[in-house]
């Protein structure tokens, strides 16, 4: 009985530590996005997604050209904040969670505010989290390429977006 109790305490402590590290790593990735530090951002991107993009260098080039084009259209990133982390679950030999974020941007004469979610998978060897946009979990074609036969018990909320004239 004592062993079960001690084991559950250590698991609770480790999941709280994992939750704190997910928050830390999501904040690093969020700030990298705000600073347009794509090299740092891609350090926190799930490796098979980078492979689909043709590797890290091609992904950096793609992100740079996309953001440069958006800047030409009047895009300005005002805020990128991490609001919280879900419970951490252990399934399919991985720790997983989702992270709630808030972004605020200006595009031309509109301010866009969005609440969105990242899906996190813990890299236990490197001791940090990889992330992907949680909305991609519903993209079956993408998921078949990135995570064949993927299933999760996590119920990720839907993204929300509002726009206002400025």
Secondary structure, 3 states (H helix, E strand, C coil): CHHHHHHHHHHHHHHHHHHHHHHHHHHHHHHHHHHCCHHHHHHCECHHHHHHCCCHHHHHHHHHHHHHHHHHCCCEEEEEEEEEECCCEEECCEEEEEEEEEEEEEECCEEEEEEEEEEEEEECCCCEEEEEEHHHHHCHHHHHHHCCCCCCCCCCCCCEEEEEEC
